[in-house]
Each structure stands twice: as structure tokens, then as C-alpha cells.
Amino acid sequence: MTADALPELDPFADDFQQAPFVWYARLREQAPVYRVPGHDWYMVTTMELVREALRDPQTFSNDVDVGRRSAPPAEVAAEVAAIRAEGMPYVPALGLNDPPVHTRYRRLVNRAFTPRALASMEPLVQATADELVGTLPTGEVTDLIEAVARPLPIYAILRILGLSDDRREDIVRWSDAGTASLGAMLTPQRWIEVERDVLDFQRAISVELDERRQQPRADLLSTLVQGSADAPDGEAPLGNKELVWLVRELLVAGNETTTRTIAEIVLNLDADPQLWGRIRQDPDYVAKVIEDNPDVVERIRGGNPKAMGALVGPVMRETKGKADGAEVNRLLREQLGV
């Protein structure tokens, strides 16, 4: 069987986004290397091929724009460009970079997320969770996404960054703006709103970064500022124009994945009353449920945990220059959760 036997696949379409696992299974069987129509890139869907791509950074690059962002409509393109001109041009950090640039950002993030640093963040996350769960009504149907799964990571990240709680609504706007145009078609008015929110984010975080340079605190922004100043020989320290985009990547990646994981776990628990019962009897068992969640999700959907969708990665254009293959493999495996 070949890709010719498959209907045309659009990975940005709602039907694919809502139920990708059936497509992943068909791709693994019929077209494990699949050129996405209308885009100059490929999807690979078997573990072996993903590993091959990750281990060969000189051939397969992450330093490309795979067309996930839609372009603004013509009627507001000039206004969007004018708003962007007031801010900082986009600088990729972890998401769309290869070594040695990626390695530098990863080194900075690793400094911010040491075991000791993570342990210090736990009380902030726990306090945020307690507050949200404490407001849930008793005996009423509640939208878990809006009440807990969505605000929990956003509010927790706000505190980890070192922003005050009165920025809660701002950080929700900023997070939404960070993903609004990813594979989506926005209305002209929404485009203007998103660009203004992005500009507002840049200005606000720049002020916060400048304050941390003058008066460091025990927060993530201070750690990033201090780490960015320790530039390797021959490299300029990272400034606000780079750090604001790194902060946005951490904000978006941290809250989107966590929201979906919480929702998946609760949905799967609802489908398994025995597991719910065991957690009620042994609350410590929750840790194992969280660790096992990918396999639980895939078993319920009838797929193969060892080749699940989380391992799907675009195989992209050839990269120029040299790179440390072992290091790239390790870092990209961390990013993809392989």
C-alpha cells in the first residue's frame, strides 16, 4: 500500500486535530514517510524512522518554518506589519532551532529547571491547584477545562516566572495570542487583536526582565536573565529581544501540554471506574496514573503505545553546517518525549 491509496491528509484540519490516532495508524501502515500536500515537508510515523531523523541533524533540520502559521488577510496585512514594527522581530529559541543555537538555549533552560529549582516550584503549583479546586461547586456539573485544566498551568507559570497575580488575565491573553495563528484562519479583527496582545506581551516582559537585571529575585525570569549574561567565549549575551521569545515558548509549551494532559487523564479515568476507585483508596497511586497516561490513552484508542502520535515529527529540509549528532539526538528526544 502507498500514499496514493490515502485520502489527502491535512494535519491542520479540525477532523485530523480532533482524532489524529486513526490517521497515524493508517500512515504507519500505508505511508510511513508522507509528504504533506501543499507543504514542503514530510511526516514520519514509525519509531524507527523518527529515530533515524533525530540521529541525523546534518540531513534533517528543525530550523525551518513548516508553514504552521497562517498569513494575515490582505485587508489587514499593512496594519499587522505596522504593529509588528513597533515590537521585536521573531527570534526562534527551542522550537525551531538546531545546534549550536539550540544547545545554547537548552543550556539556559536546563539551568532554570534543575532538580532543586523544580522542587522550589512545586509549592507554587500545589497552591495554585488547591485554590482552583477549592472553588469548585459541590453537587454541580462543572466545566473541568475552564475551571481547572486551563487556568492551572497558566496561573502556575505566572507565579513561577515571578509575575504578580494581577497579571492573570494578561497571561491568558498572551498565551492565547501565542497560539492563535497556529494552523488557524483568523478573522481580520482577531488578527489585529492578536498582534496587539503580542506587542503588549513583549513590552511587559521586557520591563520585567530589566527589573530583574537591577534587582534579581528568586524566580524564573531572574534565572534566565542571569544565565543569559554568562555567554560562552565569542558569543554576545542574550538580550530582551531573544529572551521575550524564549519566555513565550516556555509559556505556551508549558500550559498547552499540561491542559491537554489533565483533560486526557480525567477522561480516561472516567472510562475506568475501577481506576477511580483505586485512587480514592490510595491517593498516592495518582503519580503512577500520570506516568502511565500515554499508554492508557493509546490502549483505550486501540493503538500502539510504542508508535503513538507523540512520536510523530516532521522530517524537514537539509541543514547546513556541522552539528553534534549525539547532543541533537538527546535534546530532540527530550523535546518530543521519545
N, C-alpha and C positions, 0 to 999 in steps of 0.2 A: 504494500500500500504506500502511496505517496501523498504529498501535499495537494496534488491535483484532485484527489478524492474528497478533500475537505471543503466545506463552505468557507467563503472568505472570512477571515478572523480579524476583528477589530478589538485589540486589547483595551481600548479606551471606551468602548461602548458599554452602556449600562447593563445589558444582559450578560456580558462577559464579567464585568466587575462584580455583579451580584452572585454569579455562580461560575467561577473560573475552573473548579476542580474537574468538571466533566471535560472541559476543553483541554486541560492539562493531560488527562488520561488519553484523549484521542491523539494529541500531539506526540506523546511518548510512543504511542503505538504506530502512528502513520507518518509523522514528520518530526522527528526529534530535533532536527535543525530546520527552522521555519522562518522564511523571510516574510516580515510583516508587510502586507500590501500598503503602498503609499508612504513607506518609511525606509530609509536606508540603513536598516538594522535587522537583526535576527533574534529569535527566541530559541533557546535550547532548553530541553525539558527532561533530560535524564541526568542522574547524578554523575555518571562518568563524563559526559560532555561538559557539564558545569565545572567539574574539577579540572578538566583539560584547559578550559578557558581561563580559570583562575590561576593556573600554574604557568601561564604563558603571557605575561603582561606585555612582552615585546610585540606580540601579534594582536592581542585583544585589549582594547583600551576602554577605560571608564571616563576619559577626558573628552567627552563628546556631548553634544546636545541631541538626544534621541527624539526630539520633537514632542515631548510631553506637554509643553506649554503652548496653548493656542495663542494666536496673534490677535491684537485688539482690532475691532472692526474699523473700517476706513473712516467712518464719520467721527470717531474719537481718537484716531491714531495720533494726530498732531497734539491734542490735549494730553494724552498719555505720555508722549515724548517730552512735553514741556514739564510735566510733573516729575518724571524721572530725572530730568536735567537738574532739578533742584536738590536731588539726593545723591547717593553714591552708586556708581555703576556696579553691576553684579559681579561678584568675585566668588567662584566656586571654592568650597572648602573640602569637606569629606565626600560629599555625594558624587561629584563629577570631577574627580582628580585622580591622577596616577602619581606614584613616587617620581621624584623625591618630594614634590609639593605635598602630596597626600600624607607622606610619612611625617612631615613637619607638623601638620595639623593633628594627626593622630597622636604624635608625641605630646602635644599640648593638651589634648583631651585626656590622654592617659594620666597626665599629671593631675588633672582636675578630678579624675574618678579612680583614685587609689582605694584600696580596701578601707583605709582609715577615713577617707573622705566620704565614701559611700555609707559607712557606719554613722557618720555625723548627719547625713541626710535622712536617715531612717526615721528619727523622731519627727521631722518636718512632714514627711509623707504620712506617718501614722496619725499625727494631729489633724492633718487635713482630712484624712479618711474618717476619723472619728467625728469631726464636725459635720461632714456631709451625711453620714449615716445617722447621726443624731437628729437630723431634721426630717428624716423620712416619716411620713404619717403611718399610724398603725391601723391595720384593717382596711386599707385603701389600695386601689391599683395605682402604681406609680411607674412613670417612665424612667427606667433604670439608666438609660443612656443620658438623659438630660439631668437626672438627679445626682448620679454618682459617676458613671463611666467617663463621661466627657469632662466635667469640671475637676475631677480628682487629679489627673495628671497635669492639667493646665495650672491649677492653683498650687500644686506641689512644686512644679517647676518655677513658678513665680517666686516662691519662698526660697528655693534652692539658689536661684540667680541672685537673690538679695533684694528683690523689689518689694515695695510695701503692698499690703493687702488692698489699698485703694486703687491699685493698678489692675485689679481682677478683670474688669470689663475691657480694659485696654488690651490685656494679653490675650483675651478671647478674640478680639478684633484682629490683632496682629497675627495670631495663629491661623485664623480663617483666611486672612489675606495671603499668607504664605503658601496656601494650597489651592486657592480659588481657581487659578487658571491651569491647574494640572489636569490635562485631559478633559477640560470642560469648555463649553461655549458660554461666555458671559454676555449679559445684555450690555449695551453701551453704557448705561448709567452705572451698572455694577462694576464695570471696568474702571471708571473714574473713582468710585468709592474704594476699590481695592488698592489702586495706585496711591491714593491719599493716605490710606492706612499704612501702606508700606513705608511711605515717606515719614509719617508720624512715628513709626517704629524706629526707623534709622535715627531720627533726631533724638528721640527719648533715650535709646540705648547708648548713643554717643555721649550724651550728658552723663549717664550713669557710669560709663567707662572712664570718662575724665575725672569724675569724683573719686573713683577707686584708685586712680593714679595718685591723687593727692592724699586720700585717706583710705587706705586698704581696710577691708572688713573680712570677716570670716564667712565669705560667700563665694559662689562660683564665678561671678564677674571679676572679683578681685584675683582669684586664682588664674583666670585667663589673662588678665592684664599683666600680672607678674610673670607668668610663663612666657607670654609673647615678647616680653622685653629681653629674655635670655636667648638671643638669636645666635645660631651657630656662626662660626667664622665665615665671613664673606656674605652673610645674609642680613638684610635690614630687618629690624624688629617689626612685628606685625602691628599695624595701626588700627584705628577705628574702622577704616574702610574695609579691612579684612575681617575684623572681629565681629562687626554687626551681622555679617552674613553667616559666620560660624554660629553665633548665638541663635540666629533664626533657624539654622539647620537643627541645632540641638532642641529648640523649642518645638518645631514641627515634628521631627522624628520621635521625640520623647512622648508627645501627647497622642499622636495619631495611633501609634502601635499599641500603646497602653490601653487606650479606649477600646480598640478592637479586641484586644486580648481579654479584657474584663467582660465584654459582651459575649465573646465566644465561650468563655468558661461558664458563665451563668446559664447561657443557652444549653450547653452540653450537660450541665448539672440538672437542669430542668427535664432533660430527656432521660436522666438516670436517677430515679428516686432513691435507689439503694445507696448511691454515692452521696447524695444529700444527707441521708440518714447517718452514714458513717461520719461525715463531717460534723454533724450535730453532736455525735457521741465523742468524737476525738477532734477538736478544733485544730490540733497540730497537724492533722492529715492534710490540711489545706495546702501546705507547702509542696507536698508530693503531687497534688492535683494540678497546681500551677506548673510544676516542672514537666508533667506528663501531658499538658494540654494539647500540643501539636499532634501527638499520637492519638489522643482521644478524639479530636476534631476529625482526623482523617479516617479513623475506624468507623465513626458514625456516618461519614460520607462515602464509605466503601472504597476508599483509595488506598494508596501505598505510602505509609509514613516515610519510607526511605527515598521516595521520589516525589514528595509533596510539593505543592506550589511555591512554598517558601524558598525552594532551591532554584526556582526559575530565574534566570538572569539573561538580559540581552547580551548577545555576543556582538561586539561593535567593531568599528574600523581599526585599521592598523595604527599602532602608535609609533612615534618616532623616538629615537634615542635609546639609551640603555636603562635597565631597571633591575633591582634586586628581586629576582623571581620568588625566592623563599619568603621574603618580607611581604611582598604583594599578596602572595597566596594567604599568608596568615591574616593580614589586615582585611582582605576582601572576604575571607571566610567569616571573620568576626562580623563584618557588615551584613552579610547575607544570612547569618545564623546557620551556616552549614556545619 
